[in-house]
Amino acid sequence: MEMNASMAHFGKLGFADIDNILTIEERVYAYPWSRGNFTDSFLSGYEAFGFRDSGHEIVAYFVVMQVLDELHLLNFAVDLPYQGRGNGKLLMDRLFAYANEHAYASILLEVRRSNARAIAVYENAGFSSIGVRKGYYPAHENQREDAIVMRRMC
């Protein structure tokens, strides 16, 4: 399925959207965020935005945290039927528009070292690797996986 301007509506997400977000989260991530992660994020004032299809179901979203003049991308997901069709770029464009509207100097994110597809999406969007967080993510059999820290200047 493809998103386009005529069938996708972009807007702010909140508590009422958590069930829909969790459905996507569990489909696309081996280690998905929990209901508590999303609830805590919203309670902390972090913002989430996403695309809805013509039936008003969420199909892609991101969660951001503001830290001074930097925007921290905490979560970014496109539902499986919408992947591989440029929808990640469409969502990324909305992230950049948000950052520019609020005059952030940069956007920072962490991504699993093993997530080559996401790293490629971020690199294609202008992010560069600036460091590594050792053992940042939980991994298989109680192991930990490094995170690549990436930044894009606005």
Protein Blocks (a to p, Z undefined) as FASTA:
>chain_A
ZZdfklpccddddfklmmmmmmmmmmmpmbdcdfklmmmmmmnopacdddddfkopafbd
cddddehjaccdfbdcddfklgonopmmmmmmmmmmmmmmnopabdcddddfklmmlmmm
mmmnopacfbdcehkbcceehiacddddddddZZ
